C-alpha cells in the first residue's frame, strides 16, 4: 500500500469513528422532540438508532464508493436492522463528508475540508442521483410528498447536486448540497467552539438549540407547517440563551423539569425536529474529524 493510500485509510477510519461517536451522542443526550435514551418517541427508541449507526458505518465509509452508492447501501443496511427510517438525513449529509475525507485525507482544517467537500459535490453525477432517489424512496421519510420536477419516484435527469438545489427552498438537507454544507461549517462549528468541554451533553444541546432556534426545521414544516416550525424556533431560544450564559462547560438542561416537559410535549404532538437532529449529528462528525488531527474522538465526558 502506498503512503497516500495508507493516509486515506487512516483518515477514513478516523472519520468512521467520528460518525459513530456523533450518532452515539445523538441518542445519549436529550434533545427535545428527538429520540434519546431518556425519552423514546415517534414509535422508536434509542437502541434502533445505535444499531442503525453501526450497520450503516460500513457502506457509508466504503473505500472508493461514490456518494450515491454509499447512501443507497447504508439506507438498505439500516432498514434491514431497524425496519424503519432512523437516519436517512444523517446519511445524506455524512456521505459527501466521508467521500471528501477519503479524497483529501490531509484536509484537517475547516477550510481545506470544505474545499475537498466542494470537489466531491461538484463531481456528483446522474448515477449518484439515481442511487440516492432509490434510497429516499426506499426509506420513505415522513412528509416527503411529491415534486413537479425531479421527483424521487421518477427517473432523474440531473446530477445529484443540481437535483438537490431544486429542493433547497423546502428542505434544509438539500440546501447543504447546494451551499457546501454551509450550516455545518458556519453556525454549527461556531456553536461547538474549541473549549475542552465541547463534547459534553450541554455542548451537544447548545449545538442542537443553536440550529433549532435559527433555522426552521424543514421536517416540521413538511409535516405540520411553517407556523409550528416557527413556534419551536421561538421556544428554543430561551434555553439556548441559558446555555450561553452558563458557558459550554456547564451542566446539561435535563435537570430542569421545564426542559423535560418541553421534550415530552413535542413528542405528544408528534412534532419532530428531525432535520435539526440530522444537522447536529453531521456537525458533530465534522467537528470531531477536524479536532486534534491524528487522534480519534475521545470517550464521552460527563457534563
Protein Blocks (a to p, Z undefined) as FASTA:
>chain_A
ZZklmmmmmmmmmmmmmmmmmmmmmmmpccehiacfklggehiafklmmmmmmmmmmmmm
gghiafklmmmmmmmmmmmmnopafklmmmmmmmmmmmmmmmmmmlmbfklmmmmmmmmm
mmpcfklmmmmmmmmmmnopghklpafbhpakbccfbdfklmmmmmmmmomklmmmmnoo
mmmmmmmmmmnomafklmgmklmmmmmmmmmmmmccfklmmmnojklmmmmmmmmmmmmm
mmmmnopklccfklpmklmmmmmmmmmnopacfklmmmmmmmmmmmmmmgoghiacdddd
dZZ
